[in-house]
């Protein structure tokens, strides 16, 4: 499908005397073309075969670009530009989509039924391709000394049978080996073009999932006194679960415990022998993460005083995204220099998860949120069927990534 979409690729020549903003703006049509193509053919986590082939082909058009595929995950693509000795910076984009049926009436709507780029990864990918072209020209002109790795990472949205997303696999297989600092961006529909959100330290949450069982004896519903009813025990357990954050966690700490599934019973006249409860645990700090797990176990243990028993398994997921204040300062300075009228909003990004947290747990790194909200008055939140973006944000992202990387390689900023 990708092969048939573009038979001919438009060639672009960037004037050496132009600023990075001018260079990026001249790529606008190409960036839109890339983004809409990815949007029309979204692919789920660990299945991004067409996407990765197209990315690899596009990178091979850049003089001096070394292209590697299948590092960590079959569908990963890593492009490397280098001029020998010098620092190394990694720029990362995620490339997978979500199992959501798109409800936008636009010419570039998803052609893959039930799959949609509802989190902006199509834009992330297009922006990183644009940055590769801009930085590629600077390397060819001998303006840069060092290395840039362009990491196109699969499977940010979902886990495999081992409970892992794409990022830890790439790290284990050496994708970030030798990288001194890493930067990523994320679409931000609650801000419009002209605003950027940045936060030092913990900015997105640890993601854990709990699987609990309340165990009773079961029995005939007409004779509840003859057994232990796990549905009756469910009430105090739920009350305790929902009280953890408000009564056990400081109001100054970020924490969430939410129940997403409750399953029990087979018939109206049968008391079940067990109730299954599953939910999510979100936190920022390691201390709060551990405390929530301890308190969750205490909440389930209530059933022992009611004649029941329980089992609890907590599946540790991706770590919190922890942004380096030093790298955030690089990004902020770059934005202020390139776009002096932009607003820089400093606050955490929320309790959502982001597997770039694996990277920032290994080496200095930061992610910023780039304003992309449309002005049509429609709520276009992330992970919804109506998500879309103002494509004027695309060259802005290219300029910020390219200029920040350039500053690091030239020694204008340092760790």
N, C-alpha and C positions, 0 to 999 in steps of 0.2 A: 504493500500500500504506500509506504514512504517512497519507494523507488519510482512509483508511477506519479507521485504528487508533483515532484519537480524533476523534469527531464533536463532542463537547463538551469544552471545556477548563475545568478547575477554576479559579475565581477565588480569590485569596488576599489578605487584607488584613493587613498587618503593623503591629502596634501601635508607635507612635512611641517609646514609653518603653522598649521592650524592648532588651536588649543584642543585639549581633550574633550571639552564640551562641544566644540564645533565638529570634531571628528565623530563623536557619539551621535550628535544630532543628524549628521549626514547618513548615519546607519539606520535612521528611524524606519524607513520603508522595509529594509531587510529584516530588522528586528520584529516588526509587525508580522511580516511574512513567516518568519520562523515560529513566532509565538502562536499564530493562528494554525499553522500546520500541526504543531505539537498538540494544540487544543483539539483539533478535529480527530486526531488519532491517539487518544490517551491509552495508556497501558498500566495495568495493576502492578503492585509490588512484586519484584522478582520475575516479571514477565515483560520487561521493557525492551524486547528484542529489536523491534522496528525503530524505536526511539534511539537506542544506542548505536545502531548501524548508521542512522542519519547523522548523529553527532560525530561519530568517528570519521565519516566521509567529509563532513564540513571542516573538521580540524585538519585533515590531511591537505586541504587547500591552502593552509597557512605555511609559508616558507619557514623551514627550520623547526617545525612542530614534530615532536616525537609522540606517537599515539600508541597507547597500550589499552587493551581490552581484557575483560575477564579477571581483573584483580579483585580478589575477595568474593565477588559475585559475578556470575556469567555476563550480566548486562552492564557492568561498570565500564566507564571510559575515562581514561586519564591522559590529558595532553600535557606535554612538558616543553617549555621554551627555556633554553639556557645559553649562557655565554661564558660558561666556565666558573671560575672562582667567584664567590660572593654569597650573600644570604639567599635563603629560599623561602618563598611565601606560597601558601596554598589558597586557592580560591575555589569554593565548593558550591555546587548547585544540586538539588535533588530533582529527579526526573520522573518519578512515578505519579500515578493518578489514584483516584478513589472510586469505590463501588457505589457511585451516585448517578441517578438518571438526570441528565441535564434538562432544565426547563427554560432556558434562554432561547428566544427566537432571534438568532443571529446567524448570518451566513456561515460562520465558522464553528457552529455548534458541533458537539461530539457526534461522530459517526459510529462510534463503538457503543452499542446499546448497553445502558446501565453502568458505563464507566465515564468519569468526568475529571478534568483538571479543575477541581473545586478548591484548591489550596494554592494556586499560583505557581506550581512547579513548571508549567509551560513557560511562564515569564522568567522564572529563575534560570531555566536552561537557555532561553534566547539571550538573556542578559550576559550570561557567562560566555556564550559563543561570541557575542559582540566584544566583550573585554579581551577575548583571545585574539580577535582580529586587530584591535587597537594596539595591544601590547606586542603582538607579532610584528607589526610595522616598526615599533620602537626598537625591538631586538635587531631587526634587519638593518636598521640605520645605525647600529652600534651605540644607541643611547643608553642601554641598560647593561648592567653587569650583575650576574647572579642567575637565579632560576625562579620561574613561576610554574606551579603545578595547577592545572585546571581539572578539578575533580568533579566528574559528573556521576553522582551517587544514586544508585537504585534504592528502592525499598525503604524510604523514610517513613511511609505511612503505616505499614503493616509488618507483622513479624512472620517468621517461618515456623516450622514445627518445633524448632528449638527455642522459640520465644525471642528471637533476635531480629532486629532490623538490619539494614544494609551497612550502616556505619561501622559497627564493631568488626564485621568481616573485612572491610577494606583496611581498617587499622591493623588487624591481625596479619594481613597479607602484605603489609608494607606500603600501602598507598601514601601514608604520611611520613614515611621514613626520610629523615633529613630535613623535614619542613620545620622552619623556625617559628612561624606564625601562620594562622589560618583565619580567613574571613568568609562569612556567608551573609546573604541577605534573605529577607522574607517579605512577601507582599503584605500590605497593611491596608485593608479596605475601610477601616474606621478613620483613616487620615487620607486627605486628598493629595494630589501631586503638589509638591511644595512643602511637605512636612516629612520629617523622619523621626522615628522613635528609637531611642538608644537607652540602655540601662547597664550600669556597672554591677558586677557580681551576679548573684542568682537572678535569672530573668524568666525562665520557664521551668516547669516542674519535673521532679522525679515522678515517674509513672510506674506504679505497682498495681497489681490486680489480686484481689483476694477471692478464694473459693472456699466457702464454709458449708458445713452440714450440721443441722440440728437433728440429733438422733433420739427417737422415742421408741415405743414398743409397737405402735399401730394397734388396730383393733376395730371393733364394730362401732359405728358412730352412735348407735342407740345406747351404748354402754360405755361412755367415756371414763367412768370411774374405775374401770377394770384395766386401764392402760395408761400410758404416758403419751400425751398428744403433742407432737412437735410443732403443730400450727399454733397451739395455745402458747407454747414457749417462744414462738417467733416474736410476739408483741414486745415483751421486755427486752429481747435482744435488739430489735430494731430501735427501740427507744434509747438503749445504751449506745448503739452505733452512731446514731445521729447526735448524741450528746458529747461525743469525743472531742470534736473540734471546738465547740462552744464552752466546754467545761474542763478539758484537759490540756488544751493547747493555748499558749499565750496569744492574746489578740494582736501582738506585734509580729507573730510568726505566721507564715502562709501554710495552710493545711486544708485538705478537703477529704472527706470520706463520703462516698455516694454509693448507694445500692442500685445496681442496674438490672438485676434479675432475681426473681424468687420463683421457685418451682416446687410444687408439692401436689400429691394426691392423684387418684385415678378415678374416683367415683364419689357421689354425694353421701353415700352411707358407709364409707370406709375412712377410718382415721389412718393417715399415712404413717409409715415408720420413720420417714426422714423428710426434711425440708432443705432444699439447696438454695444457697444465697451467694450471689456473686456481685462484685462491685469494684470500684476504683479507689485508689489512695493516691493523693497528690500532695506534694510537699516541696519545699525549696532546700532547706538545710539537711545535712545528714542526720543531725540530732533529732529534728522533727520527724524525719522519715522513720527512724528507729522507734521513737516514742509512739507514733501512730500504730506501728505494728504491735507493740506491747499492749497498748490500750484496746486494740481490736481483739486480741486474744482474751483479755479480761471481759470484754463485752459478751463474747460467746460463752465464756465459762459460767455465766449466770445460770445456764440451763442445768448445771449440776445440782444446784439447790432446788430445782423444780423436778427432779427425778429423771432428767435426761442426760445426754452426753453430746459431745460435739467433736468435729474435726475441722481443722483450719489450715489452709495452705496459702501462703503469700508468695506470689510470683513477682520477683524483682524485674522491673523493666528498665527503660532507658533512664539515665541519670539526668539531674537538673542541668540546664544550660547555664554555665557560669562564665560571664563575659569578662575579659580582661579590661580593667580600666585604662591601661596603657594603650591597647589597640583601639578601644572606643575613642580615646583622645585623638589618635591618628585619623579615624573616620570623621570625627567632629571637625577637626581642623580642615580636612579636605573639603567637607561640605561647605564650611564657612567661606573658604577661598573660592570654590567653584560656583556656589549658589548662595551669595551673601544674603539674599532675601528669604531663604528657606527657614522654616521653624524647626528647631531641634527640641523634641519633647523627651524629657528624661523620666521614664517610669517603667516598671516591669511589664513584660509582654502578656502576663496572665498565667493561668494554671494549665495551659495546654502543654503538650510534650513536643520535643524536638531532638532528634537523635544526633544533631550536631553537638549535643552535650557530651557524647563520647569523645569527640575531638577536643573540645575545650577542657576535658578532664585529663587529656594526655599532653597537650601543649598549649601555649598562649593563643587564644583565639577570641573572636567576638562575632556576633550576628547583630545586624541592625534591621529594623522594620521600615520599609520604604512605602510612603504614602501612595496609594493607587486608586483611591475611591472615586467612583463615578458620580456625576452631579445630577443623576436622573431621579433622585429621591427614593430609589428602591433600596431596601436593605439587602446588601450583597455580601453577607458574612462568609467567612471561611467555612468550608465543609457544608455548604448549602447548595441546592440545585440552581440557585440564581447567581452564584458567585461570578463576577466578571470584573474587569479592571479598566482604568484609563490608561491606554497604551502609551501615552506621553511619559509615563514613568520609566519606560524601557531604556531610553538613552541616558536618563538620569542615573539609573543603576549602573550602566556601563561606565559612565564617567567616574562615579565614586569608586567603584572597584579598581578601575584601571589606574586612576591617579594615586589612590592609596598604595597599591602595589608598587607603583613607580617610586613613590616617596621612600618606601622601605628599601628597595634595591639601590637607590641612590644615596642612602644614608641620611636622608632628611628627617627620618624618624627612626627611633631605635627602641629595643626592648629594655 
